[in-house]
Amino acid sequence: MSTPKRLHVVQKASVIGQAEGMRVTIRGLGLRGPGSEVTVDNTPSFRGAIKKVLHLVTVREVDAAASKPASKASKAS
């Protein structure tokens, strides 16, 4: 049984000068600016969002087991 695939997305260009829909899509993917990276599930909804802003991002397929979960651990005071 093969492991499910995920998509590693890196924002390569700014959203300055882009249509508002593209800005919202970039933000919805979890990207925050050029150089930011996220790993998302390989689902039709994410693929459609990536297709909309493909000229602003680079995408590569990774194994789910190899990708790091995007967890933010807060420090206990």
HELIX and SHEET records of a PDB file:
HELIX    1   1 GLU A   20  LEU A   29  1                                  10    
HELIX    2   2 PRO A   44  LYS A   52  1                                   9    
HELIX    3   3 LEU A   54  LEU A   56  5                                   3    
SHEET    1   A 3 GLU A  37  ASP A  41  0                                        
SHEET    2   A 3 LYS A   5  GLN A  11 -1                                        
SHEET    3   A 3 VAL A  57  ASP A  63 -1                                        
END                                                                             
